[in-house]
Amino acid sequence: MVSGLPFQMDNADVFKDLAYVNSQWKEAKSSKRFDVVDPGSGKVWASCPDMDASDVDEAVKAAHASFLTYRKVNPRVRAQRLLKWDQLIREHRDDIAKIVTYETGKPIAESQGEIDYALGFTWWFAGEAERIQGAIQTPAAPGRRVFTVKQPVGVAVALVPWNFPIAMILRKAGAALAAGCTMVVKPSPESPLSVLTLALLAERAGFSNGEFSVMTTSLANTPGLSEALCRHPNVRKVTFTGSTRVGKLVAKLCSDGLKKVTLELGGNCPFLIFDDADLNQAADALMLLKWRHAGQACITANRVYVQSGVYDKFADIIREKTSKLKVGHGADSGTTMGPVTTPNGLTKASAQVADAKSKGGQVILGGNRVNGTEGFFFEPTIITDAKPGMLISEEETFAPVMALFKFDNEEEAVKRANDTSMGLASYFFTKNVDRTWRLLENLEAGMIGMNTGNSSAAESPFGGIKESGYGKESGKDVAVAEYMITKTGTLTLDGHY
């Protein structure tokens, strides 16, 4: 057992609490560190270097120097390293899951599930590394040939959230490293340690000399360090997952240098249930989608619209299923829902419940913080008689609070589902084939769940529209393309062909 850790590890040597820059484990130049808190107990259990803007130049210059070599590495070699990284993560899955649980609060089964899901990206992008292709064209002008080649854009920066620290990294880094880019990661202050474990395993897989770096920092230093990364002249690509508000700031910072940007931002996702739906199928999907990680996912169901003919019946079904959840520390046996990750989650949940109640909403389950605990626990909460104008209809919840809205017909449902500035994901349940195709066309979201609440996978392009961002992560061709540039060559031929 690593000294001071609150859990036993099978291979303690994979635990790292130093930043990783240019293949060196480092403290911050300031020598300052920040605390990592267990959301399940509210107690500090580890610390990491508190890097700031003064640490950025060294990290990015090392990544750029490495890029000049790494971009020429044979695609098969890059694929082999990704597969080796994949293998090492699989071997240390349970240890990594424990770290994730103590960082984020999610139940250990969910942490293990996140890793299993995330490994789809290393496996997928290992295959994509060898499938990056250009083109040859015979143009309209006589005696010419036009060639296009794909080349890596340069140093990429990943600014990632705390809710899925393994999946966010492997989805971004898998594409970048497959493309031939090097990457500097700034993990969330809540979940740096699991990312540092990934860095160690990347090193063991053969990524070295600045090809993959991790800069840890506190919440206080996050804005300054992130801005310095976005503005550094050697950074050519930034990928950000987080709130729409911060995403707009990232886009503005990167616009000065005309850097490529991928933004995966807020959700406020609608979940539509029609009279002809299989209600148990819909409820089971909603249970997984809504209560996973205590509702703290960008693609979680944020507004649940139920057609009036089945509204009361569905409310009873979902209340019965939700009442069986066991709230507790993520490491405890039998826990099916853990705490929210930060105290802000409790504040927001309480505010939305109070606002809904003041506007006629009925709390039929939960509604309060869990008393007698030191962690950040909130009861799984269901609100009926929800209406437009409530906070819960207008802002992303990111907490275990579900509101059920009633609608009468398809036109009304679509209008209300689309009545948001965001457009990440939408979900619907119906057995009407004609309606299925209409909803696919008419719902304004980058991803549509059709009789399913699970629409994310390595082979499926991930990303939103409207103020949920732009660019795609994962999927065939599109994700790697986010880290590539297209170069055109025109050749004039002598003679006749």
C-alpha positions as CSV (number, residue, x, y, z in Angstrom):
1,M,0.0,0.0,0.0
2,V,1.3,3.5,-1.0
3,S,2.0,5.4,2.2
4,G,-1.0,7.5,3.2
5,L,-3.4,6.2,0.5
6,P,-6.9,5.2,1.8
7,F,-7.1,2.1,-0.4
8,Q,-5.0,-0.9,-1.3
9,M,-3.4,-1.2,-4.7
10,D,-2.3,-4.3,-6.5
11,N,0.6,-2.5,-8.1
12,A,1.5,0.6,-6.1
13,D,4.2,1.6,-8.5
14,V,1.7,2.9,-11.0
15,F,0.5,5.7,-8.5
16,K,2.2,9.0,-9.3
17,D,1.7,12.4,-7.7
18,L,4.2,14.5,-9.7
19,A,3.6,16.3,-13.0
20,Y,5.0,14.6,-16.1
21,V,6.8,17.0,-18.5
22,N,9.3,15.9,-21.2
23,S,9.4,12.4,-19.8
24,Q,10.4,13.7,-16.4
25,W,8.4,13.6,-13.1
26,K,8.5,17.1,-11.8
27,E,7.3,19.5,-9.1
28,A,6.0,23.0,-10.1
29,K,8.6,25.7,-10.4
30,S,7.0,27.4,-7.5
31,S,7.3,24.1,-5.4
32,K,3.7,24.6,-4.4
33,R,1.2,21.7,-4.3
34,F,-2.6,21.5,-4.1
35,D,-4.9,19.0,-2.3
36,V,-7.0,16.3,-3.9
37,V,-10.3,15.7,-2.0
38,D,-12.3,12.5,-1.7
39,P,-15.9,13.5,-2.5
40,G,-17.2,10.5,-0.5
41,S,-15.6,11.7,2.8
42,G,-14.8,15.4,2.1
43,K,-11.2,14.7,3.2
44,V,-7.9,15.4,1.6
45,W,-6.2,12.1,0.5
46,A,-3.4,13.2,-1.8
47,S,-1.7,16.3,-3.4
48,C,-0.2,17.3,-6.7
49,P,2.2,20.0,-8.1
50,D,0.4,23.3,-8.5
51,M,1.8,24.4,-11.8
52,D,1.1,27.8,-13.2
53,A,1.8,29.9,-16.4
54,S,5.5,29.9,-15.7
55,D,5.7,26.2,-16.2
56,V,4.1,26.2,-19.6
57,D,6.9,27.3,-21.9
58,E,9.2,24.4,-20.9
59,A,6.4,21.8,-21.4
60,V,5.2,23.1,-24.8
61,K,8.7,23.6,-26.2
62,A,9.6,20.0,-25.2
63,A,6.4,18.8,-26.9
64,H,7.2,20.8,-30.0
65,A,10.8,19.5,-30.2
66,S,9.3,16.0,-29.8
67,F,6.7,16.7,-32.5
68,L,9.4,17.4,-35.1
69,T,10.5,13.8,-34.7
70,Y,7.2,12.1,-33.8
71,R,5.4,13.3,-36.9
72,K,7.8,11.2,-39.0
73,V,7.3,8.0,-37.0
74,N,5.8,5.3,-39.1
75,P,2.0,5.0,-38.6
76,R,2.4,1.3,-37.8
77,V,4.8,2.1,-35.0
78,R,2.3,4.7,-33.6
79,A,-0.4,2.0,-33.8
80,Q,1.8,-0.5,-31.9
81,R,2.5,2.0,-29.2
82,L,-1.2,2.8,-28.8
83,L,-2.0,-1.0,-28.6
84,K,0.7,-1.4,-25.9
85,W,-0.8,1.5,-24.0
86,D,-4.2,-0.1,-24.3
87,Q,-2.7,-3.4,-23.0
88,L,-1.1,-1.8,-20.0
89,I,-4.2,0.1,-19.0
90,R,-6.2,-3.1,-19.1
91,E,-3.6,-4.8,-16.9
92,H,-3.9,-2.0,-14.3
93,R,-7.7,-1.5,-14.7
94,D,-8.7,-2.1,-11.1
95,D,-6.0,0.1,-9.6
96,I,-6.9,2.9,-11.9
97,A,-10.5,2.5,-11.1
98,K,-9.8,2.9,-7.4
99,I,-8.0,6.2,-8.0
100,V,-10.9,7.4,-10.2
101,T,-13.4,6.6,-7.5
102,Y,-11.5,8.5,-4.8
103,E,-11.1,11.5,-7.2
104,T,-14.7,11.7,-8.6
105,G,-16.8,9.8,-6.1
106,K,-18.4,7.5,-8.6
107,P,-19.0,3.9,-7.6
108,I,-16.2,1.5,-8.3
109,A,-18.2,-0.4,-10.8
110,E,-18.8,2.8,-12.7
111,S,-15.1,3.6,-12.6
112,Q,-14.3,0.2,-14.0
113,G,-17.0,0.7,-16.6
114,E,-15.5,4.1,-17.6
115,I,-12.1,2.4,-18.2
116,D,-13.7,-0.3,-20.3
117,Y,-15.5,2.3,-22.4
118,A,-12.4,4.4,-22.7
119,L,-10.2,1.5,-23.9
120,G,-12.4,1.5,-27.0
121,F,-10.6,4.7,-28.0
122,T,-7.1,3.4,-27.7
123,W,-8.1,0.3,-29.6
124,W,-10.0,2.2,-32.3
125,F,-7.3,4.9,-32.9
126,A,-4.6,2.3,-33.1
127,G,-6.4,1.1,-36.2
128,E,-7.0,4.6,-37.5
129,A,-3.3,5.4,-37.4
130,E,-2.7,3.4,-40.5
131,R,-5.7,4.6,-42.4
132,I,-4.8,8.2,-42.8
133,Q,-4.9,8.8,-46.6
134,G,-4.6,11.6,-49.1
135,A,-5.8,11.6,-52.7
136,I,-4.7,11.9,-56.3
137,Q,-6.9,13.8,-58.8
138,T,-6.9,14.5,-62.5
139,P,-8.2,18.1,-62.6
140,A,-10.0,19.9,-65.4
141,A,-6.9,21.8,-66.5
142,P,-4.9,19.7,-69.0
143,G,-1.5,18.3,-68.1
144,R,-1.8,18.4,-64.4
145,R,-2.2,16.2,-61.4
146,V,-3.4,17.4,-58.0
147,F,-2.3,15.6,-54.8
148,T,-3.5,16.0,-51.3
149,V,-1.6,14.7,-48.3
150,K,-2.6,14.6,-44.6
151,Q,-0.1,15.8,-42.0
152,P,-0.3,16.3,-38.2
153,V,-1.1,19.8,-37.2
154,G,1.5,20.1,-34.4
155,V,1.4,20.3,-30.6
156,A,-2.1,19.7,-29.2
157,V,-3.4,20.8,-25.8
158,A,-6.2,18.9,-24.0
159,L,-8.1,20.8,-21.3
160,V,-10.3,18.1,-19.7
161,P,-13.0,17.9,-17.0
162,W,-13.2,15.8,-13.8
163,N,-16.3,13.7,-14.5
164,F,-14.7,11.1,-16.9
165,P,-10.9,11.6,-16.5
166,I,-9.9,8.4,-18.3
167,A,-12.3,8.5,-21.1
168,M,-11.7,12.2,-21.9
169,I,-7.9,11.6,-22.1
170,L,-8.0,8.5,-24.2
171,R,-10.6,9.9,-26.6
172,K,-8.4,13.0,-27.2
173,A,-4.9,11.6,-26.9
174,G,-5.8,8.5,-28.9
175,A,-6.7,10.6,-31.9
176,A,-3.8,13.0,-31.5
177,L,-1.1,10.4,-31.1
178,A,-2.5,8.3,-34.0
179,A,-2.4,11.5,-36.2
180,G,1.3,12.1,-35.3
181,C,0.7,15.0,-32.9
182,T,2.2,15.4,-29.5
183,M,0.0,16.3,-26.6
184,V,0.1,18.4,-23.4
185,V,-2.8,17.6,-21.0
186,K,-4.1,19.8,-18.3
187,P,-6.4,17.6,-16.1
188,S,-9.0,18.9,-13.8
189,P,-7.8,19.8,-10.3
190,E,-10.3,17.2,-8.9
191,S,-8.9,14.3,-10.9
192,P,-5.2,14.7,-11.8
193,L,-3.9,11.4,-10.3
194,S,-5.7,9.0,-12.6
195,V,-4.3,11.0,-15.6
196,L,-0.8,10.8,-14.2
197,T,-1.2,7.0,-14.1
198,L,-2.0,7.1,-17.8
199,A,1.1,9.1,-18.4
200,L,3.2,6.5,-16.6
201,L,1.7,3.7,-18.7
202,A,2.1,5.8,-21.9
203,E,5.8,6.1,-21.1
204,R,6.0,2.3,-20.6
205,A,4.3,1.9,-23.9
206,G,7.0,3.8,-25.7
207,F,5.8,7.4,-25.8
208,S,8.6,9.5,-24.6
209,N,10.5,12.9,-24.8
210,G,7.5,15.1,-24.6
211,E,5.2,13.1,-26.8
212,F,2.6,13.0,-23.9
213,S,2.8,15.4,-21.0
214,V,0.6,16.1,-18.0
215,M,0.6,19.5,-16.2
216,T,-1.3,19.4,-12.9
217,T,-2.7,22.6,-11.4
218,S,-5.1,23.9,-8.8
219,L,-8.4,25.6,-9.5
220,A,-6.9,29.0,-8.7
221,N,-4.1,28.5,-11.3
222,T,-6.2,26.8,-13.9
223,P,-7.3,30.0,-15.8
224,G,-3.7,31.4,-16.1
225,L,-2.1,28.1,-17.0
226,S,-4.8,27.3,-19.6
227,E,-4.5,30.7,-21.2
228,A,-0.8,30.4,-21.4
229,L,-1.2,27.0,-23.1
230,C,-3.8,28.4,-25.6
231,R,-1.6,31.4,-26.4
232,H,1.7,29.6,-26.8
233,P,3.0,30.0,-30.4
234,N,4.0,26.3,-30.6
235,V,0.5,25.1,-29.8
236,R,-1.5,24.5,-33.0
237,K,-4.5,22.6,-31.7
238,V,-6.7,22.9,-28.5
239,T,-9.4,20.4,-27.5
240,F,-11.6,21.4,-24.6
241,T,-14.4,19.6,-22.8
242,G,-16.4,21.6,-20.3
243,S,-19.0,24.3,-19.8
244,T,-20.2,26.5,-22.7
245,R,-19.1,29.6,-20.8
246,V,-15.5,28.5,-20.5
247,G,-15.6,27.0,-24.0
248,K,-16.3,30.5,-25.4
249,L,-13.3,31.9,-23.6
250,V,-11.1,29.1,-25.0
251,A,-12.3,29.8,-28.5
252,K,-11.5,33.5,-28.1
253,L,-8.0,32.9,-26.8
254,C,-7.3,30.5,-29.6
255,S,-8.7,32.9,-32.2
256,D,-5.7,35.2,-31.8
257,G,-3.4,32.5,-33.1
258,L,-6.0,31.0,-35.5
259,K,-5.5,27.6,-33.8
260,K,-7.6,24.6,-34.6
261,V,-10.2,24.1,-31.8
262,T,-12.5,21.3,-30.8
263,L,-15.2,22.2,-28.3
264,E,-17.4,19.7,-26.5
265,L,-19.6,21.8,-24.3
266,G,-22.8,21.8,-22.2
267,G,-25.7,19.5,-22.7
268,N,-29.2,20.3,-21.3
269,C,-30.3,17.2,-23.2
270,P,-34.0,16.3,-23.7
271,F,-35.3,12.8,-23.3
272,L,-38.7,12.2,-25.0
273,I,-41.1,9.3,-24.1
274,F,-44.2,8.8,-26.3
275,D,-47.4,7.0,-25.5
276,D,-46.4,4.1,-27.7
277,A,-43.0,3.6,-26.1
278,D,-42.0,0.5,-24.1
279,L,-42.1,2.3,-20.8
280,N,-39.9,-0.2,-19.0
281,Q,-37.3,0.0,-21.8
282,A,-37.4,3.8,-21.5
283,A,-37.1,3.7,-17.7
284,D,-34.2,1.3,-17.7
285,A,-32.3,3.5,-20.2
286,L,-33.1,6.6,-18.2
287,M,-31.9,5.0,-15.0
288,L,-28.5,4.4,-16.5
289,L,-28.3,7.7,-18.3
290,K,-29.5,9.9,-15.5
291,W,-28.1,8.5,-12.3
292,R,-24.7,7.5,-13.7
293,H,-22.1,9.5,-11.8
294,A,-24.9,11.2,-9.8
295,G,-26.1,12.9,-13.0
296,Q,-22.7,14.5,-13.7
297,A,-22.4,13.9,-17.4
298,C,-22.7,16.3,-20.3
299,I,-24.9,13.8,-22.2
300,T,-27.1,12.9,-19.3
301,A,-30.9,13.4,-19.6
302,N,-31.6,16.9,-18.3
303,R,-35.2,17.4,-19.3
304,V,-37.5,14.4,-19.4
305,Y,-40.6,14.9,-21.6
306,V,-43.4,12.3,-21.1
307,Q,-46.5,12.3,-23.3
308,S,-49.7,13.0,-21.2
309,G,-51.3,9.5,-21.8
310,V,-48.5,7.7,-20.0
311,Y,-47.2,10.5,-17.7
312,D,-48.5,9.3,-14.4
313,K,-47.7,5.6,-15.2
314,F,-44.1,6.4,-16.2
315,A,-43.6,8.6,-13.1
316,D,-44.6,5.7,-10.9
317,I,-42.2,3.3,-12.8
318,I,-39.2,5.6,-12.6
319,R,-39.9,6.5,-8.9
320,E,-40.0,2.8,-8.0
321,K,-36.8,2.0,-9.8
322,T,-35.0,5.1,-8.5
323,S,-36.0,4.3,-4.9
324,K,-33.9,1.2,-5.0
325,L,-30.6,3.1,-5.6
326,K,-28.1,2.8,-2.7
327,V,-26.3,6.1,-2.0
328,G,-22.9,5.8,-0.4
329,H,-19.2,6.1,-0.8
330,G,-18.1,4.8,-4.2
331,A,-15.7,2.3,-2.7
332,D,-18.4,0.7,-0.4
333,S,-19.9,-2.6,-1.4
334,G,-23.4,-2.3,-2.9
335,T,-23.2,1.5,-3.6
336,T,-25.1,2.3,-6.8
337,M,-24.8,6.1,-6.7
338,G,-22.0,8.1,-5.1
339,P,-21.7,11.7,-4.2
340,V,-21.4,14.7,-6.5
341,T,-17.8,15.6,-7.0
342,T,-17.7,19.2,-5.7
343,P,-19.7,21.2,-3.1
344,N,-20.9,23.4,-6.0
345,G,-22.9,20.4,-7.2
346,L,-24.8,20.4,-3.9
347,T,-25.5,24.1,-4.1
348,K,-26.9,23.9,-7.7
349,A,-29.0,20.8,-6.9
350,S,-30.6,22.5,-3.9
351,A,-31.2,25.7,-5.8
352,Q,-33.0,23.9,-8.7
353,V,-35.2,21.9,-6.3
354,A,-36.1,25.0,-4.4
355,D,-36.9,26.9,-7.6
356,A,-39.0,24.0,-8.9
357,K,-41.0,23.8,-5.7
358,S,-41.7,27.5,-5.7
359,K,-43.1,27.3,-9.2
360,G,-45.5,24.4,-8.6
361,G,-43.2,21.4,-9.0
362,Q,-43.9,18.3,-6.8
363,V,-41.0,16.4,-5.3
364,I,-42.0,12.8,-5.3
365,L,-38.7,11.4,-4.3
366,G,-35.6,12.8,-2.5
367,G,-35.0,16.6,-2.7
368,N,-32.4,17.0,0.0
369,R,-28.8,16.7,0.9
370,V,-28.0,13.4,2.6
371,N,-27.7,14.1,6.3
372,G,-25.1,12.6,8.6
373,T,-22.4,12.3,6.0
374,E,-19.2,14.3,5.5
375,G,-19.1,13.8,1.8
376,F,-21.0,15.6,-0.9
377,F,-24.2,13.5,-1.1
378,F,-27.5,14.5,-2.5
379,E,-30.6,12.3,-2.6
380,P,-31.7,11.0,-6.1
381,T,-34.5,13.4,-6.7
382,I,-37.6,13.3,-9.0
383,I,-39.8,16.3,-9.6
384,T,-43.2,16.1,-11.4
385,D,-45.3,18.9,-12.8
386,A,-42.2,20.5,-14.1
387,K,-42.8,23.6,-16.3
388,P,-40.9,25.9,-18.7
389,G,-39.3,28.7,-16.8
390,M,-38.0,26.6,-14.0
391,L,-34.2,26.7,-13.6
392,I,-34.0,23.0,-14.2
393,S,-35.5,23.5,-17.7
394,E,-33.0,26.3,-18.6
395,E,-29.7,25.2,-17.3
396,E,-27.6,22.0,-17.2
397,T,-28.2,20.3,-13.8
398,F,-25.1,18.2,-13.3
399,A,-26.5,16.6,-10.2
400,P,-28.9,13.8,-9.3
401,V,-32.1,15.7,-9.9
402,M,-34.7,14.6,-12.6
403,A,-37.7,16.7,-13.7
404,L,-40.6,15.2,-15.6
405,F,-42.4,17.5,-18.1
406,K,-45.7,16.7,-19.7
407,F,-46.5,17.1,-23.4
408,D,-49.5,16.3,-25.6
409,N,-48.2,15.8,-29.2
410,E,-45.1,15.3,-31.2
411,E,-44.9,18.9,-32.6
412,E,-45.0,20.3,-29.0
413,A,-42.4,17.8,-27.8
414,V,-39.9,18.7,-30.6
415,K,-40.4,22.4,-30.1
416,R,-39.8,22.2,-26.4
417,A,-36.8,19.8,-26.8
418,N,-35.2,22.3,-29.2
419,D,-36.0,25.3,-27.1
420,T,-32.4,25.6,-25.8
421,S,-29.2,27.2,-26.9
422,M,-27.5,23.9,-26.5
423,G,-27.5,20.9,-28.9
424,L,-25.3,18.1,-27.7
425,A,-27.6,15.0,-27.5
426,S,-31.3,14.2,-27.6
427,Y,-33.1,10.9,-26.8
428,F,-36.5,9.5,-27.7
429,F,-38.5,6.4,-27.2
430,T,-41.3,5.4,-29.6
431,K,-42.3,2.3,-31.6
432,N,-43.6,4.4,-34.5
433,V,-41.2,4.0,-37.4
434,D,-42.4,7.2,-39.2
435,R,-42.0,9.2,-36.1
436,T,-38.5,7.8,-35.6
437,W,-37.3,9.2,-38.9
438,R,-39.0,12.5,-38.3
439,L,-37.4,12.9,-34.9
440,L,-34.0,12.0,-36.2
441,E,-34.4,14.8,-38.7
442,N,-36.1,17.4,-36.5
443,L,-34.3,17.2,-33.2
444,E,-31.5,19.8,-33.0
445,A,-28.6,17.9,-31.5
446,G,-25.3,16.4,-32.7
447,M,-26.2,13.0,-31.3
448,I,-29.6,11.3,-31.3
449,G,-30.4,8.3,-29.1
450,M,-33.2,6.3,-30.8
451,N,-34.8,4.0,-28.3
452,T,-31.5,4.1,-26.4
453,G,-29.8,6.2,-23.8
454,N,-26.3,5.0,-24.8
455,S,-25.1,6.6,-28.1
456,S,-21.4,7.1,-27.4
457,A,-18.7,4.7,-28.6
458,A,-15.3,4.8,-30.3
459,E,-16.8,4.2,-33.7
460,S,-19.5,6.9,-33.3
461,P,-18.7,10.6,-33.9
462,F,-19.1,12.5,-30.7
463,G,-20.0,16.2,-30.6
464,G,-22.7,18.7,-30.6
465,I,-24.2,21.7,-32.5
466,K,-25.4,25.2,-31.5
467,E,-23.7,26.3,-28.2
468,S,-22.7,22.7,-27.4
469,G,-19.6,23.2,-29.4
470,Y,-18.1,22.1,-32.7
471,G,-15.8,19.4,-34.0
472,K,-16.0,15.7,-33.5
473,E,-14.3,13.2,-31.2
474,S,-14.1,9.5,-32.1
475,G,-15.6,8.0,-35.2
476,K,-14.2,7.0,-38.5
477,D,-12.0,9.7,-40.2
478,V,-13.5,12.7,-38.5
479,A,-11.8,12.5,-35.1
480,V,-8.2,12.0,-36.5
481,A,-9.0,14.8,-39.0
482,E,-9.3,17.2,-36.1
483,Y,-5.5,16.8,-35.6
484,M,-4.5,17.0,-39.3
485,I,-4.0,19.5,-42.0
486,T,-4.6,18.9,-45.7
487,K,-1.7,20.0,-48.0
488,T,-2.4,20.3,-51.7
489,G,0.3,19.7,-54.3
490,T,-0.2,20.6,-58.0
491,L,2.1,19.0,-60.6
492,T,2.4,20.1,-64.3
493,L,3.3,17.2,-66.5
494,D,5.5,17.3,-69.6
495,G,4.4,15.4,-72.7
496,H,1.1,13.7,-73.4
497,Y,-0.6,11.2,-71.1
